[in-house]
């Protein structure tokens, strides 16, 4: 099964609505003529509606970076899947390592968030990956097995292909220390084997991205790996030019 590559820019807590608008107006003409690649901007909540309005009809989709698992409730400061969907957002990043490390994101909550996103018609981009000490302790596979197993426990085989997984080794995020092609390939092949053990046919449709210090110089080598279906790009997605170059490198 051919999987269309996905290049997703994770803006984190950067760009006001006005800055987002300037960016999307510059990006859209750069990607208009490309095919064979999907593009997503994962933006702060306050940018979503303006970005989705500006990007409508283009190949660029707008994703959020987090959401609450419940449909509604007394959860001050939180946002539901339906609220995101109404902005025009088409997906949501879940379980980013910064949310796990700084905001107490748990595998138990993610086990509810992933199905809640799917029910609302949002594509979940589930982030998994080992820390540096886990890699040093040869604990990478155990960690990936735990995250994939627990976070996707509520997703049945019919929905699995809707999920995107981003393999992001924590030690590579924002550090400039990109994983070697061998490290990325090995971890992503392991994740696909975990999915195949659940449902072989569904696993073939799941896109698995690499994330962590992807930039315009190293993207082509990573994206050429047979099991890598795209990239989740942080810092290098904040400027149009390098992000457009990464998108061009992903076409199959
Ligand atoms: P980075 O971030 O590309 O700046 O390393 C990746 C991410 O956090 O998704």
Boltz pocket constraint, residues with backbone or C-beta under 6 A from the ligand:
constraints:
  - pocket:
      binder: B
      contacts: [[A, 10], [A, 168], [A, 172], [A, 173], [A, 174], [A, 175], [A, 176], [A, 211], [A, 212], [A, 213], [A, 214], [A, 232], [A, 233], [A, 234], [A, 235], [A, 236]]
      max_distance: 6.0
